Amino acid sequence: LEYRTLVEAKKIYEYIRGIDDSLLRQIIIRRCIDLMTWREVADKVGGNNTEDSVRMYYERHIED
């Protein structure tokens, strides 16, 4: 079970690393790996991003 978990985690990180859009990569890592709230994600990625803007950006790109 532990080996399979490590293999799956490696696949997830490889997928994320393959995303060309750096903002989307940061959002995915902060939200899905670091388990941050949308507000924390927005604060971490900086710029003029709000919790709603990073959530909508994520939903627009992930749910396609």
C-alpha positions as CSV (number, residue, x, y, z in Angstrom):
1,L,0.0,0.0,0.0
2,E,2.8,2.5,0.9
3,Y,4.6,1.8,-2.4
4,R,1.5,2.3,-4.4
5,T,0.8,5.5,-2.6
6,L,4.2,6.8,-3.4
7,V,3.8,5.8,-7.1
8,E,0.5,7.6,-7.3
9,A,1.9,10.7,-5.6
10,K,4.8,10.8,-8.1
11,K,2.3,10.6,-10.9
12,I,0.4,13.6,-9.4
13,Y,3.5,15.7,-9.0
14,E,4.6,14.8,-12.6
15,Y,1.2,15.9,-13.9
16,I,1.4,19.2,-12.0
17,R,5.0,19.8,-13.2
18,G,3.8,19.3,-16.8
19,I,1.3,22.2,-16.6
20,D,2.7,25.2,-18.6
21,D,0.7,27.8,-16.7
22,S,2.7,28.7,-13.6
23,L,-0.2,30.4,-11.9
24,L,-2.4,27.3,-12.3
25,R,0.5,25.2,-11.0
26,Q,0.8,27.3,-7.9
27,I,-3.0,27.3,-7.3
28,I,-3.2,23.5,-7.7
29,I,-0.2,22.9,-5.3
30,R,-1.5,25.3,-2.7
31,R,-5.1,24.1,-2.8
32,C,-4.7,20.4,-3.5
33,I,-1.4,19.5,-1.9
34,D,-0.9,22.1,0.8
35,L,-4.7,22.1,1.5
36,M,-4.9,25.9,1.8
37,T,-8.2,27.8,1.8
38,W,-8.9,29.9,-1.3
39,R,-8.0,33.1,0.7
40,E,-4.6,31.5,1.7
41,V,-4.0,30.5,-1.9
42,A,-4.8,34.1,-3.1
43,D,-2.4,35.5,-0.5
44,K,0.3,33.1,-1.4
45,V,0.2,33.6,-5.1
46,G,0.1,37.4,-4.6
47,G,-0.7,40.0,-7.2
48,N,-4.2,41.4,-7.1
49,N,-5.7,37.9,-6.8
50,T,-8.7,37.4,-4.5
51,E,-10.0,34.2,-3.1
52,D,-12.8,34.3,-5.7
53,S,-10.4,35.0,-8.6
54,V,-8.1,32.0,-7.8
55,R,-11.1,29.7,-7.3
56,M,-12.7,30.7,-10.6
57,Y,-9.3,30.4,-12.4
58,Y,-8.9,26.9,-10.9
59,E,-12.5,25.8,-11.8
60,R,-12.2,27.2,-15.3
61,H,-9.1,25.3,-16.1
62,I,-9.5,22.1,-14.1
63,E,-13.1,21.3,-14.9
64,D,-12.5,21.5,-18.7
